[in-house]
Amino acid sequence: MMHKVAFLLLLVITAVSCDTHRVYDQYQTVQNGWNIHEPIQFEISNVDSITPYNVFITLRNTNSYKYSNLFLITRMDFPNGKQLIDTLEYPMATPEGAWLGTGFNDVKENKLWYKEGVRFRESGTYHFSIEHAVRKNGSITGDERLEGITEVGLRIERPQNQ
């Protein structure tokens, strides 16, 4: 029994340590649906200013998610006060209704491209804000409480060829 536990622990440590491209990878849990007025926020500082990075939005969804796509409004605040705001759309399911993403059970993990080749040239803290902008067909206002999204994250990686 002790050998099995040690082997499993070694396997987990090996799997986590093999992610050599990861620079930052954090999730925030969404409780009772993602409120349209509560953006998910992340801060990052002390990043190499020369290396270009790829930035991803990561999220986990369950079968309770009612839509085949996801609309997000993102904001990146630079230390000097500059802001980059984007409205993004991501497919969440195939036309046949099968969930995109990875996972064996009813929770799917999605790694969504946000920005490619980002250089953090300014010293200081960068702030990222992610809010959903999902609307029901024919509705002008957004879905007040988006069900089925359980976690939202931000991942920064070194490009694969470095």
C-alpha positions as CSV (number, residue, x, y, z in Angstrom):
1,M,0.0,0.0,0.0
2,M,2.8,2.4,0.9
3,H,4.5,1.8,-2.4
4,K,1.3,2.7,-4.3
5,V,1.0,6.0,-2.4
6,A,4.6,6.9,-3.1
7,F,4.3,6.0,-6.7
8,L,1.1,8.1,-7.1
9,L,2.8,11.0,-5.3
10,L,5.8,10.8,-7.6
11,L,3.5,10.7,-10.7
12,V,1.7,13.8,-9.6
13,I,4.9,15.7,-8.9
14,T,6.4,14.6,-12.2
15,A,3.3,15.7,-14.1
16,V,3.2,19.2,-12.5
17,S,6.9,19.8,-12.8
18,C,6.9,18.9,-16.6
19,D,4.9,22.1,-17.3
20,T,8.1,24.1,-18.1
21,H,6.3,26.7,-20.3
22,R,4.1,27.9,-17.4
23,V,4.9,31.3,-16.0
24,Y,1.6,32.1,-14.2
25,D,-1.5,29.9,-13.8
26,Q,-4.2,30.9,-11.4
27,Y,-7.9,30.1,-11.1
28,Q,-10.7,31.7,-9.2
29,T,-13.8,29.8,-8.2
30,V,-17.2,31.1,-9.3
31,Q,-19.9,30.5,-6.7
32,N,-23.6,30.2,-7.6
33,G,-23.1,31.4,-11.2
34,W,-20.9,34.1,-12.6
35,N,-22.5,37.5,-11.9
36,I,-22.3,39.8,-14.9
37,H,-21.3,42.7,-12.6
38,E,-18.5,40.8,-10.9
39,P,-15.4,40.6,-13.1
40,I,-12.7,38.0,-12.2
41,Q,-9.4,39.8,-11.5
42,F,-5.7,38.8,-11.6
43,E,-2.5,40.6,-10.9
44,I,1.0,39.7,-12.1
45,S,4.3,41.4,-11.5
46,N,8.0,40.7,-11.8
47,V,7.9,39.1,-15.3
48,D,10.8,39.1,-17.6
49,S,10.4,42.1,-19.9
50,I,12.3,40.7,-22.8
51,T,10.6,37.4,-23.4
52,P,7.4,37.3,-25.4
53,Y,4.6,35.3,-23.7
54,N,1.3,33.8,-24.7
55,V,-1.6,34.6,-22.5
56,F,-4.7,32.4,-22.1
57,I,-8.0,32.6,-20.4
58,T,-8.7,29.2,-18.8
59,L,-12.1,28.1,-17.5
60,R,-14.0,25.1,-16.4
61,N,-17.6,24.5,-17.2
62,T,-20.2,21.9,-16.4
63,N,-23.2,20.6,-18.3
64,S,-25.2,23.4,-16.6
65,Y,-23.8,25.8,-19.1
66,K,-26.7,26.7,-21.4
67,Y,-24.9,28.2,-24.4
68,S,-22.7,27.0,-27.3
69,N,-20.4,30.0,-27.1
70,L,-19.0,32.5,-24.6
71,F,-18.6,36.2,-24.9
72,L,-16.0,37.9,-22.6
73,I,-14.9,41.5,-22.1
74,T,-11.3,41.6,-21.0
75,R,-9.2,44.5,-19.7
76,M,-5.4,44.5,-19.3
77,D,-4.1,47.5,-17.2
78,F,-0.4,48.3,-17.5
79,P,1.6,49.8,-14.6
80,N,1.8,53.2,-16.4
81,G,-2.1,53.4,-16.6
82,K,-2.6,52.3,-20.2
83,Q,-5.5,49.9,-20.8
84,L,-6.3,47.3,-23.5
85,I,-9.9,46.3,-23.6
86,D,-11.2,43.5,-25.9
87,T,-14.5,41.8,-26.5
88,L,-13.9,38.2,-27.3
89,E,-16.1,35.3,-28.5
90,Y,-15.2,31.6,-27.9
91,P,-17.0,28.5,-29.1
92,M,-17.8,26.2,-26.2
93,A,-19.6,23.3,-28.0
94,T,-19.6,21.7,-31.5
95,P,-22.7,22.3,-33.7
96,E,-23.9,18.9,-32.6
97,G,-23.8,20.0,-29.0
98,A,-20.7,18.2,-27.7
99,W,-18.6,20.2,-25.3
100,L,-15.2,21.4,-26.4
101,G,-12.3,21.3,-23.9
102,T,-10.7,18.5,-22.1
103,G,-11.9,16.3,-19.2
104,F,-13.4,12.9,-18.6
105,N,-16.4,13.7,-16.5
106,D,-19.0,16.5,-16.7
107,V,-16.4,19.2,-16.0
108,K,-14.6,20.5,-19.1
109,E,-11.5,22.6,-19.0
110,N,-10.9,25.1,-21.7
111,K,-7.7,26.9,-22.6
112,L,-8.7,29.9,-24.7
113,W,-6.2,32.1,-26.6
114,Y,-6.2,35.7,-25.3
115,K,-3.0,37.3,-26.5
116,E,0.1,36.1,-28.4
117,G,3.6,37.4,-28.1
118,V,2.9,39.8,-25.1
119,R,5.9,41.5,-23.7
120,F,5.7,43.0,-20.2
121,R,8.1,45.9,-20.8
122,E,7.0,48.1,-17.9
123,S,8.1,47.3,-14.4
124,G,5.3,47.0,-11.9
125,T,2.0,45.2,-11.6
126,Y,-0.2,44.3,-14.5
127,H,-4.0,43.9,-13.7
128,F,-6.2,41.6,-15.7
129,S,-10.0,41.7,-15.5
130,I,-12.4,39.2,-17.2
131,E,-16.2,39.6,-17.2
132,H,-18.8,37.7,-19.2
133,A,-21.1,39.4,-21.7
134,V,-23.3,36.4,-22.5
135,R,-26.9,37.3,-23.6
136,K,-29.9,35.2,-24.4
137,N,-31.1,35.3,-28.0
138,G,-33.2,38.4,-28.6
139,S,-32.2,40.0,-25.2
140,I,-30.4,43.3,-25.0
141,T,-29.2,42.8,-21.4
142,G,-26.7,40.2,-20.4
143,D,-27.4,37.0,-18.5
144,E,-27.3,38.3,-15.0
145,R,-26.0,35.1,-13.4
146,L,-24.2,32.8,-15.8
147,E,-24.7,29.2,-14.7
148,G,-22.3,26.3,-15.4
149,I,-18.9,28.2,-15.3
150,T,-17.2,26.9,-12.1
151,E,-13.7,28.5,-12.4
152,V,-12.1,31.2,-14.4
153,G,-8.3,31.5,-14.7
154,L,-5.4,33.3,-16.4
155,R,-2.4,31.4,-17.7
156,I,0.8,32.9,-19.0
157,E,3.3,30.7,-20.9
158,R,6.6,30.9,-22.7
159,P,6.1,30.0,-26.3
160,Q,6.6,26.4,-27.2
161,N,9.7,27.0,-29.3
162,Q,11.6,28.7,-26.5
